[in-house]
Amino acid sequence: MKKWIILGIVAVVLGGVFIGLDIKATRVAAQMNGVIRKKPYSPTQRGAALHSELLIADLHADPLLWNRDLNERSAQGHIDVPRLIEGNVALQVFGVVTKTPKKMNTERNDDTTDDIQLLAFAQRWPPTTWFSLEARALYEARKLARTVEDSDGKLVFIRTRAELDRFLAEREKDKGRVGALLALEGMHALEGSIEAVDALHDAGFRMLGFAHFFDNEVSGSAHGVKKGGLTELGRAVVKRMEEKGMTLDLAHASRQTISEVLAIATRPVVVSHSGVRGTCDNNRNLSDEQLRAIARNGGVVGIGYWSTATCGKDAKAIARAVRHAVSVAGIDHVGLGSDYDGAVTAPFDVAGLVELTDALIAEGLSEREIRKVAGENAVRVLRANLPAQ
């Protein structure tokens, strides 16, 4: 009897700890994913009309990191299925974060700390995820799959070119649906294994980012210690990804990694979420030289919405970055990559995306140019890379 009483007390204490950590994690998520504009935005008549006709694709957002039911409209964060539909987003790439360093910054980070481990524990992820980065990636992939299953057809998992084409054709008749693609943010989740690329592919991943905030076994990060280029494993990963129809993502990659990937890539790449140094000069953003190199590859740069990417706190700053990228790389090589729910403050949530359409109009982009930036360019690259069936 005494043994069972002790076990009961331990269970109650641990349950209280888990609940306390979960509440804290929810509060942290709300604080880290804020929205600047709280009041409703009144779009211009021209902006609203154009926005309703756009094919919008967002190359990067991180809501899978947080314990929210994405099929339910939330007052927290930036993205859920109801708000994606309200914002007229056709395609959303869901990023998967598996490890971030403490005191994360854009200049120099090592790989010795792991904030996502604490988050996984606090949010009661399976114990297998507490110590395995690959397990975290696969868990978040299952989370997206469950969200799709529970969405009553409003969220559609896209893994092939045929699925993409079918979805886009059906969405012309019913805009109350969103296509979902799965991406990895940082190949540290491969844990040094080329076979992990196959496992991630089987789980539905169709885009892999080389690095996040620190160097790894595959490549250097723009925010790492050595900031080196591709390793031998990294070159093998490029080849394996292209064989399997997975898009190469150079967001957060070091300058040397970007150069070396572009030298060997045979398919168009993306930089899923970034800014440009021409309007916001810092280590997170792309130089004009890099923009031109990505354009020569046929790739697309997704312009982000947060202040480190734009050096501003409104839609006008995003539009200025888009305009600069277009002027350097060309209209066919610029897209959108919000980084919504990526521990950033955004000018508006996805339901208010028409605000950006108005800002792009005010910046002087033509309707044809806005259509390309909003999603047509991203769709072109995804179609070029996805496996046919």
C-alpha positions as CSV (number, residue, x, y, z in Angstrom):
1,M,0.0,0.0,0.0
2,K,2.8,2.4,0.9
3,K,4.4,1.8,-2.5
4,W,1.2,2.7,-4.3
5,I,0.8,5.8,-2.3
6,I,4.3,6.9,-3.2
7,L,3.8,6.2,-6.8
8,G,0.5,8.1,-6.7
9,I,2.2,11.1,-5.2
10,V,5.0,10.9,-7.8
11,A,2.4,10.7,-10.6
12,V,0.6,13.8,-9.3
13,V,3.8,15.8,-8.9
14,L,5.0,14.8,-12.5
15,G,1.5,15.6,-13.8
16,G,1.6,19.0,-12.2
17,V,5.1,19.6,-13.6
18,F,3.9,18.7,-17.2
19,I,0.8,20.9,-16.9
20,G,2.9,23.8,-15.6
21,L,5.5,23.4,-18.4
22,D,2.7,23.1,-21.0
23,I,1.1,26.4,-19.8
24,K,4.5,28.1,-19.8
25,A,5.2,26.8,-23.4
26,T,1.8,28.1,-24.5
27,R,2.5,31.5,-23.0
28,V,6.0,31.6,-24.6
29,A,4.5,30.7,-28.0
30,A,2.0,33.6,-27.7
31,Q,4.8,36.0,-26.7
32,M,7.2,34.9,-29.4
33,N,4.7,34.9,-32.3
34,G,3.1,38.3,-31.9
35,V,1.1,40.4,-34.4
36,I,1.8,44.1,-34.6
37,R,-1.6,45.1,-36.2
38,K,-4.4,44.1,-33.8
39,K,-7.2,46.2,-35.4
40,P,-8.9,45.0,-38.6
41,Y,-7.3,46.3,-41.8
42,S,-9.5,47.9,-44.5
43,P,-8.0,47.1,-47.9
44,T,-8.4,49.2,-50.9
45,Q,-11.0,48.1,-53.5
46,R,-8.3,47.4,-56.0
47,G,-6.2,45.4,-53.5
48,A,-9.1,43.3,-52.3
49,A,-10.2,42.5,-55.8
50,L,-6.7,41.5,-56.9
51,H,-6.0,39.5,-53.7
52,S,-9.1,37.4,-54.2
53,E,-7.8,36.3,-57.6
54,L,-4.2,35.5,-56.5
55,L,-2.6,32.1,-56.3
56,I,-0.7,32.5,-53.1
57,A,2.1,30.2,-51.9
58,D,4.0,30.7,-48.7
59,L,7.4,28.9,-48.8
60,H,7.9,28.7,-45.0
61,A,5.9,28.8,-41.7
62,D,6.5,26.9,-38.4
63,P,3.1,26.3,-36.7
64,L,3.9,22.5,-36.3
65,L,6.4,23.5,-33.5
66,W,3.6,24.5,-31.2
67,N,0.7,22.7,-29.5
68,R,-2.2,24.2,-31.3
69,D,-5.0,22.5,-33.2
70,L,-4.5,24.0,-36.6
71,N,-8.0,23.1,-37.7
72,E,-9.4,25.5,-35.1
73,R,-9.2,29.3,-35.5
74,S,-6.9,30.7,-32.8
75,A,-6.3,34.1,-31.3
76,Q,-2.6,33.0,-30.9
77,G,0.2,32.9,-33.4
78,H,-0.1,33.6,-37.1
79,I,-1.5,30.5,-38.9
80,D,-4.2,28.0,-38.7
81,V,-6.4,26.5,-41.4
82,P,-9.4,28.9,-41.0
83,R,-7.1,31.9,-41.2
84,L,-5.2,30.4,-44.2
85,I,-8.5,30.1,-46.1
86,E,-9.5,33.6,-45.1
87,G,-6.2,35.0,-46.3
88,N,-6.6,33.1,-49.7
89,V,-3.5,31.1,-49.3
90,A,-3.5,28.2,-51.8
91,L,-0.2,26.5,-50.8
92,Q,1.5,26.5,-47.4
93,V,4.9,24.9,-46.8
94,F,5.1,23.8,-43.2
95,G,8.6,23.9,-41.8
96,V,9.8,21.5,-39.2
97,V,12.2,22.8,-36.5
98,T,14.2,20.1,-34.5
99,K,16.9,22.0,-32.6
100,T,17.7,25.6,-31.8
101,P,20.5,27.0,-29.6
102,K,20.1,29.0,-26.5
103,K,20.6,32.8,-27.0
104,M,20.0,32.3,-30.7
105,N,21.4,35.0,-32.8
106,T,22.2,35.7,-36.5
107,E,26.0,36.0,-36.0
108,R,27.5,33.0,-34.2
109,N,26.0,29.9,-32.6
110,D,27.4,26.5,-31.7
111,D,25.4,23.2,-31.4
112,T,26.0,22.5,-27.7
113,T,22.5,23.6,-26.5
114,D,19.0,22.5,-27.4
115,D,16.0,24.6,-26.6
116,I,13.7,22.3,-28.6
117,Q,14.4,19.5,-26.2
118,L,12.8,21.4,-23.4
119,L,9.9,22.4,-25.6
120,A,9.4,18.8,-26.6
121,F,9.3,17.8,-22.9
122,A,7.0,20.7,-21.9
123,Q,4.6,20.0,-24.7
124,R,4.5,16.3,-23.9
125,W,5.9,15.1,-27.2
126,P,6.7,11.3,-27.2
127,P,9.8,10.4,-25.2
128,T,11.5,9.2,-28.4
129,T,11.7,12.9,-29.4
130,W,13.5,14.1,-26.3
131,F,16.9,12.8,-27.5
132,S,16.5,12.2,-31.2
133,L,16.4,15.0,-33.8
134,E,15.2,12.7,-36.5
135,A,12.4,11.5,-34.2
136,R,11.3,15.1,-33.7
137,A,11.1,15.6,-37.5
138,L,9.1,12.4,-38.0
139,Y,6.8,13.4,-35.1
140,E,6.0,16.8,-36.6
141,A,5.4,15.1,-39.9
142,R,2.8,12.8,-38.3
143,K,1.3,15.9,-36.6
144,L,0.7,17.5,-40.1
145,A,-0.7,14.2,-41.4
146,R,-3.2,14.0,-38.5
147,T,-4.2,17.7,-39.1
148,V,-4.9,16.9,-42.7
149,E,-6.9,13.8,-41.7
150,D,-9.0,15.8,-39.3
151,S,-9.5,18.8,-41.6
152,D,-12.6,17.6,-43.4
153,G,-10.8,18.1,-46.7
154,K,-9.8,21.7,-46.1
155,L,-6.1,20.8,-45.8
156,V,-4.6,18.6,-48.5
157,F,-1.2,16.9,-48.1
158,I,0.8,17.3,-51.4
159,R,3.7,14.9,-52.1
160,T,3.8,14.6,-55.9
161,R,3.4,16.8,-59.0
162,A,0.2,15.0,-59.9
163,E,-1.2,15.8,-56.5
164,L,-0.2,19.4,-56.9
165,D,-1.8,19.7,-60.3
166,R,-5.0,18.0,-59.2
167,F,-5.2,20.2,-56.1
168,L,-4.7,23.4,-58.0
169,A,-7.4,22.4,-60.6
170,E,-9.9,21.6,-57.9
171,R,-9.1,24.8,-56.0
172,E,-10.1,26.9,-58.9
173,K,-13.7,25.7,-58.1
174,D,-13.4,25.7,-54.3
175,K,-11.0,28.2,-52.6
176,G,-11.9,26.8,-49.2
177,R,-9.0,24.4,-49.3
178,V,-5.2,24.7,-48.7
179,G,-2.4,22.6,-50.0
180,A,0.2,21.5,-47.5
181,L,3.8,20.7,-48.2
182,L,6.4,19.5,-45.6
183,A,9.9,21.0,-45.2
184,L,12.8,20.4,-42.8
185,E,14.7,23.4,-41.3
186,G,18.2,22.2,-40.9
187,M,19.9,18.9,-41.8
188,H,21.2,18.3,-38.3
189,A,18.0,16.2,-38.1
190,L,19.6,13.7,-40.5
191,E,22.0,12.9,-37.6
192,G,24.8,12.2,-40.0
193,S,22.9,9.6,-42.0
194,I,22.2,9.7,-45.8
195,E,19.5,7.1,-45.1
196,A,17.6,9.6,-43.1
197,V,16.8,11.5,-46.4
198,D,14.9,8.4,-47.5
199,A,13.0,8.2,-44.1
200,L,12.1,11.8,-44.3
201,H,10.9,11.4,-47.9
202,D,8.8,8.5,-47.0
203,A,7.2,10.6,-44.2
204,G,6.2,13.2,-46.8
205,F,9.1,15.8,-46.7
206,R,9.6,17.4,-50.1
207,M,11.9,20.3,-49.1
208,L,15.0,20.1,-46.9
209,G,17.0,23.1,-45.6
210,F,20.7,22.6,-45.3
211,A,21.2,24.5,-42.0
212,H,19.4,26.4,-39.4
213,F,21.3,28.4,-36.7
214,F,24.5,26.3,-36.4
215,D,26.8,24.3,-38.5
216,N,26.0,20.6,-38.9
217,E,27.4,17.4,-40.5
218,V,26.0,18.4,-43.9
219,S,26.9,22.1,-44.3
220,G,27.8,25.3,-42.7
221,S,25.3,27.8,-41.4
222,A,25.4,31.6,-42.0
223,H,25.0,31.8,-38.2
224,G,27.4,29.0,-37.2
225,V,30.9,29.0,-35.9
226,K,33.0,27.9,-38.9
227,K,30.4,28.8,-41.6
228,G,32.0,26.3,-44.0
229,G,30.6,24.7,-47.1
230,L,29.3,21.3,-48.1
231,T,30.8,18.2,-46.5
232,E,31.2,15.0,-48.4
233,L,27.9,13.9,-46.8
234,G,26.4,17.2,-48.0
235,R,27.3,16.5,-51.6
236,A,25.7,13.1,-51.3
237,V,22.6,14.6,-49.8
238,V,22.2,17.0,-52.8
239,K,22.3,14.1,-55.2
240,R,19.9,11.9,-53.2
241,M,17.4,14.8,-52.8
242,E,17.4,15.6,-56.5
243,E,16.9,11.9,-57.3
244,K,13.9,11.7,-55.0
245,G,12.2,14.9,-56.0
246,M,13.0,17.1,-53.0
247,T,13.6,20.8,-53.2
248,L,16.9,22.2,-51.9
249,D,16.4,25.0,-49.5
250,L,19.3,27.4,-48.9
251,A,17.7,29.5,-46.1
252,H,20.1,30.0,-43.3
253,A,23.0,28.4,-45.3
254,S,26.5,29.9,-45.2
255,R,27.8,31.9,-48.1
256,Q,30.1,29.0,-49.0
257,T,27.3,26.5,-48.9
258,I,25.1,28.6,-51.1
259,S,27.9,28.9,-53.7
260,E,28.8,25.2,-53.6
261,V,25.2,24.0,-53.8
262,L,24.5,26.3,-56.8
263,A,27.6,24.9,-58.5
264,I,26.3,21.3,-58.5
265,A,22.5,21.6,-58.4
266,T,20.7,20.5,-61.5
267,R,17.2,21.7,-60.4
268,P,16.0,25.0,-59.2
269,V,16.5,25.8,-55.5
270,V,14.7,28.0,-53.1
271,V,15.7,30.2,-50.3
272,S,12.4,29.7,-48.4
273,H,12.5,32.7,-46.1
274,S,14.9,35.5,-46.1
275,G,15.5,39.2,-46.6
276,V,17.8,41.2,-48.9
277,R,20.8,43.2,-47.9
278,G,19.8,45.9,-50.4
279,T,17.0,47.0,-48.0
280,C,18.1,45.4,-44.7
281,D,21.9,44.8,-44.4
282,N,22.6,42.0,-41.9
283,N,24.0,38.5,-41.8
284,R,20.5,36.9,-42.1
285,N,19.9,38.4,-45.6
286,L,21.0,37.8,-49.2
287,S,23.4,39.9,-51.1
288,D,22.7,41.1,-54.7
289,E,25.4,38.7,-55.9
290,Q,23.6,35.8,-54.2
291,L,20.2,36.9,-55.7
292,R,21.7,36.9,-59.2
293,A,23.2,33.4,-58.6
294,I,19.9,32.0,-57.5
295,A,18.2,33.6,-60.5
296,R,20.8,31.9,-62.8
297,N,19.9,28.6,-61.2
298,G,16.2,29.2,-61.9
299,G,15.3,29.3,-58.2
300,V,13.1,31.5,-56.1
301,V,13.8,33.6,-53.0
302,G,10.9,33.8,-50.4
303,I,10.9,37.2,-48.9
304,G,10.1,37.1,-45.1
305,Y,7.7,39.3,-43.1
306,W,9.7,39.9,-39.8
307,S,11.9,42.8,-38.9
308,T,15.3,41.1,-39.3
309,A,14.4,40.3,-42.9
310,T,12.9,43.7,-43.7
311,C,14.3,46.3,-41.2
312,G,10.7,47.4,-40.7
313,K,7.5,46.5,-38.9
314,D,4.9,46.9,-41.6
315,A,3.8,45.6,-45.0
316,K,5.6,48.5,-46.7
317,A,8.9,47.1,-45.5
318,I,8.1,43.7,-47.0
319,A,7.1,45.3,-50.3
320,R,10.4,47.3,-50.5
321,A,12.3,44.1,-50.0
322,V,10.3,42.4,-52.7
323,R,10.8,45.3,-55.1
324,H,14.6,45.2,-54.5
325,A,14.8,41.5,-55.0
326,V,12.8,41.8,-58.3
327,S,15.0,44.6,-59.5
328,V,18.1,42.4,-59.0
329,A,17.0,38.8,-59.6
330,G,14.2,39.4,-62.0
331,I,10.4,39.0,-61.6
332,D,10.5,35.2,-62.1
333,H,12.7,34.6,-59.0
334,V,11.0,36.2,-56.1
335,G,8.3,34.8,-53.9
336,L,6.9,34.9,-50.3
337,G,8.3,33.1,-47.2
338,S,6.6,34.5,-44.1
339,D,8.3,32.6,-41.3
340,Y,4.9,32.7,-39.6
341,D,5.0,31.1,-36.1
342,G,8.8,30.9,-36.3
343,A,9.3,32.9,-33.0
344,V,8.9,36.2,-34.9
345,T,6.6,39.2,-34.6
346,A,4.7,39.8,-37.9
347,P,2.9,42.9,-39.1
348,F,-0.3,40.9,-39.6
349,D,-1.4,37.3,-39.4
350,V,-2.2,35.3,-42.5
351,A,-5.9,36.3,-42.5
352,G,-4.6,39.9,-43.1
353,L,-2.4,39.1,-46.0
354,V,-4.4,41.4,-48.3
355,E,-2.4,44.2,-46.5
356,L,0.7,43.0,-48.3
357,T,-1.1,43.0,-51.7
358,D,-2.0,46.6,-51.1
359,A,1.6,47.4,-50.2
360,L,2.9,45.7,-53.4
361,I,0.5,47.8,-55.5
362,A,1.6,50.9,-53.7
363,E,5.3,49.9,-54.3
364,G,4.6,50.0,-58.0
365,L,4.4,46.4,-58.9
366,S,2.0,45.5,-61.8
367,E,-0.7,43.0,-61.3
368,R,1.2,40.5,-63.4
369,E,4.3,41.0,-61.2
370,I,2.2,40.6,-58.0
371,R,0.7,37.3,-59.3
372,K,4.2,35.9,-59.9
373,V,5.5,37.0,-56.5
374,A,2.4,35.8,-54.7
375,G,2.7,32.3,-55.8
376,E,3.2,31.5,-59.5
377,N,7.0,31.5,-59.2
378,A,7.0,29.2,-56.2
379,V,4.6,26.8,-57.9
380,R,6.9,26.7,-60.9
381,V,9.8,25.5,-58.8
382,L,7.8,23.0,-56.8
383,R,6.4,21.5,-60.0
384,A,9.9,21.2,-61.4
385,N,11.2,19.4,-58.4
386,L,8.3,17.2,-57.1
387,P,8.3,13.5,-58.1
388,A,5.8,13.0,-60.9
389,Q,3.7,10.3,-59.1
